[in-house]
Amino acid sequence: MKGALTLGWRYLAYHRFKTAVLVAAVTLMMFLPAATRLLVADSAAALTARAELTPLLVGARGSELELVLNALYFHAERPPEISYAVFEEVRNSGLAEAIPLYTRFQSRGSPIVGTSLDYLAFRGLELAEGRMMGLLGECVIGADVAHRQGVGAGGSLVSSPETVFDLAGVYPLKMPVVGVLEPSGTPDDEAIFVDVRTAWVIDGLGHGHQDLAQAGASGAVLSRTEESITANASLVQYNEITPDNVREFHFHGNTSGFPLSAVIAVPPDDKSGTLLRGRYAEEGVQEQLVVPRAVLGDLLETVFTVQNYVVLGLVMLSLATVAVITLVFLLSQQLRRGEFFTLRRMGAARGFIAVLVASEIAFVFAGSLLLAALITWAVRAYATQLLLALVTF
């Protein structure tokens, strides 16, 4: 028996190319149907869990799915913006706790989430090092951002410009990192959190510059009257907020009209949530209020339907692959008739030859099973990201 297994292994090792093709075919036959079901199931569980923890979302009217994916996963195309006045209305209604979100910008591929400390408490995010943001311009980063960019508390990040040539004159903002969050296994690990006012500074709605009333700034003054001072092109604008210049940063206009991506509404009970939903169901209201769980439920229902057809097609392909592999082994045995005849002349029993052939098949399927399991395990770690990439493609 041991000799038959050894010969079977030696045969496969000698015919490397043939063995590699067989293992690859069987691996795909095992991996694709199983991985499709596992990936969709894992992704659905992860998506549903985060949506379950987010009761209501308020955003501009349009695609509900884009609103949910942007607010919960910072992934989809940027939805239409709402004004900060919507946040104030939800907060002042007394029907729900309101958390602002402004997710327009990035820093080296990581989303910058303009929000408040209430968001970190709402998601249950804890600090691994440093402290929470307290001053304008400071940021707290997720664990994945810290690992990927090699930044910790005491370091800094710079916002990425939206275009190569920013004609509006909005400079990238250098943000000191004051804290790093514990890993949570959620999209929050990949985000950079700043105060919503800091996001407005990145947007160019707020800025800091020399105090033109000071004597040292006379070179930057184009004209001066009793009512106003006009600066020339030499005026120095700050692109980093420090304790020394933070007082020079200010916003022009009414902040109630400043932009937000969405508002998370957390009602204390079902009755308050129903009353709040009723307000946004009225005609003429420019915003919409959505239930993330319901929106993703509709998405996943479609995904599961498509998955069933895909798996059915893969099963049929697997059956065809089995037939081809069986044919390959049968033809191989025909070509090896001389080899088997020699073994019988040397005293090998028919059972020995049967074990030899069976061991070759078993080694191929065992190797394929192990390889398929390893690939599935590796891919499952990125299940949610893969599904979101497919949905937002």
C-alpha positions, 0 to 999 in steps of 0.5 A, a space after each residue: 500500500 505504501 509503495 502504491 502511494 509513493 509511486 502515485 506521488 512520484 508520478 504526479 511530481 514528475 508530470 508537473 505541468 499536467 498536475 498543475 493544470 488538474 489542480 488548478 481546474 479542480 481548485 476553481 471547481 471547488 472554490 467558485 461556488 463555495 466562495 460566492 455563497 460565503 462571500 455574499 453571506 459574510 458581506 450581508 452580515 457585515 453590511 446589515 450589522 452596521 445598518 442595524 446600528 444606524 437608525 435613521 439618515 437624513 440627506 438630500 433627495 436622490 439615490 437612497 443607496 448612495 446616501 446610505 453607502 456614503 454615510 455608513 461606509 464612506 464609499 459611494 459617489 458623493 451624494 447631493 449636499 444638504 445644509 447645516 440647517 438640516 442638522 440644526 432642525 433635527 437637533 432642535 426637534 427634540 425627537 432625535 440626537 443629531 450627528 453631522 457628516 461631511 465626507 467630501 475629502 480624502 487624504 492619500 486615499 483615506 476618507 476625511 469624515 467631518 463630524 463631531 465627538 458624538 459620532 465616535 461615542 455613537 460607534 463605540 470607538 475607543 482610543 488606542 493612543 493619544 486623545 480626542 480632537 479638541 481644536 480646529 484642524 486636529 484629527 483622530 485616525 482609524 487603526 488601518 490609516 495609522 498602519 498603512 500611512 505609518 502615522 501615530 499620535 504626534 504626526 500629521 496628515 495633509 488633505 488631498 486636493 480634489 483637482 491638480 489645479 485648484 483655481 479656487 485657491 483652496 490649499 491642502 490642510 496639514 492636520 495634526 494627528 492627536 489620537 489613534 483609534 482601537 481597531 473596530 473591524 468596521 469602515 471606521 478603521 479606514 477613516 480620518 475623523 475631524 470636526 465638521 468645521 475643519 472639513 469646512 476649512 478644507 472646503 475653503 469656507 473658512 480660512 486664516 490669514 494675517 491680521 491686516 489691522 496689524 502694523 506688520 501686515 501693511 505690505 499686504 494691504 491694497 487699500 484701506 478705508 474706515 469701513 474695510 481693508 482690501 488685501 493684495 496678492 501677497 497676503 499670507 494664507 495659512 494651510 496649517 492650524 496651530 495654537 498660534 494662528 487658530 484665532 486667525 481662522 474664521 468663516 465667511 457667511 452664515 454657517 447654517 447654509 454650509 454643506 453636509 453630506 448627511 445627518 445621522 438621527 438617533 431617536 430615543 424610541 420608536 414613537 419619536 422616530 415615527 414622528 420624525 419620519 413623518 416630517 420628511 414624508 410631507 410634500 415640498 420637503 427637499 430632504 429625505 429620511 431613510 432607514 439604512 436597514 431597509 435600504 440595504 435589505 432591498 440591495 441584499 435581496 437583489 444580490 441574493 437573487 443574482 447569487 443564486 443564478 451565478 451559483 447555478 451556472 458555476 455548479 453546471 460549469 463544475 459538472 462539466 469540469 468533472 466530466 473533463 477531468 474524468 476523461 483526462 484520467 481515463 485517457 491517461 490510463 489508456 496511455 499507461 497500459 504499458 506501464 501497468 503491464 510492466 508492473 503486473 509482470 513485476 508481481 504487482 497485483 491488480 489491487 496495487 494498480 488500483 490503489 496507485 491510480 486512486 492515490 493520484 486522484 486523491 492527491 490531486 483533489 486533496 491538494 485542490 481542496 487545501 488550496 481552495 480553502 486557503 484562497 477562500 480564507 484569504 478572500 473572506 477577509 475582504 468580503 465587505 470591501 469586495 461587495 462594496 466595490 462591486 455595488 459602487 462600480 
